[in-house]
């Protein structure tokens, strides 16, 4: 029964665009470039974008975009929601790179876009681990200069990695989920066969957390569920500080994020 429920939760968690909104092509010099049907991607000679194929421990090859900002001190590692791929997100990545003055690494989960394999909870964990390792080895980025950003289902791999890295600069949860079954069945307890048990993993996060969510009942729900242990923490999210925004990306949200980033830089 547990496996059936877990498989059902996984089925509802992943909706990769079909067909993908972009394709990979190899240039004459061997580097990868992108042809997209969703958003215009920079000219192949534009050096502000690196298109990468990264190997995971599951044997998949996942696509990543690394957008460089010459004024950046920090790097944003972006884990997207369940019904998008990199072709649709490129414009957003450019806005974030410019407005937040960060380098940005975005990636497609296994089975999304031009990434190989099939999406699953465990594969997304392997995906984000491989991308973070790429940031370390290829770009020399340390965890002290990384902000993890997870939207919707992306909050799962984001908190998985954040729970393992104690010196991150910060974490952003945008419309994050408590767990797969809490979204699907509105249950209030954790089950062994649940997926993305974020409500448990967030207790292990040591860095500042920014929560962006439109419906405030979810925030209240999280606070209620954490009532038993929050007395021993500085806030109910298991981190040193948390900022709650009530919408998605607006100038106000940018301002909140920018203000929080200043604290993370200290």
Secondary structure, DSSP 8 states (H G I E B T S, - for coil): -HHHHHHHHHHHH----SS-SEEEEE-TTS-EEEEESSS----TT-TTEEEEEEE-TTS-EEEEEEE--TT-SEEEEEE--TT--HHHHHHHHHHHHHHHTEEEEEE--TTSTT--S---HHHHHHHHHHHHHHHHHHH---GGGEEEEEETTHHHHHHHHHTT-TT-SEEEEES--S-HHHHHH--SS--TT-S--HHHHGGG--S-EEEE-S-HHHHHHHHHHTTTTGGGSSSTTSSS-EEEESSSSSHHHHHHHHHHHHHHH-
